[in-house]
Amino acid sequence: MEDIVPDAELDCVGLYCPIPIARTKEEIDLLDIGQILRVEADDPAAEEDIKRWAKRTGHEILDFRKEGNILTFLIKKTK
């Protein structure tokens, strides 16, 4: 994750379902294809929600980390 530089960052710490997934969708829509969004969240539901959303929409999760209660995703816009 350290060598990937995101094009945009989204802080969803302190926000709970469905806000992290809704904000992630809004932010990814602002990016160009191939750009990368870094998302941080602490809602336990966000792990499954964002992974499922990425799979359903075709975006690629380049990396996922869980450190303490902080979830960090690097998502590449693919379409």
N, C-alpha and C positions, 0 to 999 in steps of 0.2 A: 504494500500500500504506500510505502514511503516514496517510491520512485514514480508514482502516478500523480500528476498534477491535475486536480479537477478544474473545470472551466467555471463551475459555480458551486456554491455551498449553501446548504439549507440546515438550519438549526431548529429541530423539533423537540428539543429537550423541554420537558414540562408540559408537553401537549399530549393528549390522549385520543384514542380511536374515536372518530375516523379522521381526525385532523392531520396526523403525519402522512397518511397515504394520499389525502386530498392535496396537501401542500406539495408532496413529491410529484404528483401528476402535473400540477400547475407549473412547477419549476422546470420539469423535463420538457414541457411543451414550449418553453421559452428558448430552449437550446437548439442548436443545429445538429443534424445527424453526425454521429461520431464524437460529439462532445460528451464530457463526463460530469456528472453531478455527485457531489459528496453530501450524504445525508447523515445527520446524527439525531438519535432519538433515545428516549429512555422508557417508552411505553413497551412493556413486554410483548404486547400484541403486534407491535410494528414489525418484529422479525418475520413472522409468518405472513402478515399482510403485505409487506413490501416485496418479499420473495415471490409470493403468489401473483401479485400485480405485475411484476416484471416478467414473469413467465407468460402470463396471459396476454400482455401487450407486446411481447417480443423484445423488450429492452434487456440488456445484458448486465448482470451483476458481476463486476470485475473482481470485487473483493467484499468480504463481510467480516467484521471483527466485533467481538463482544468483550469489553473491558469493564469489569464491575457491572454497573447497570446501564452503561452507555453502549448503544448499538451504532456501528458506523458502516455505512454502505457506500460503495463506489459503483454508480450505475452509468452505463454507456447508452446513450440514445442511439437506437438502431433504425428507427423509421420515423 
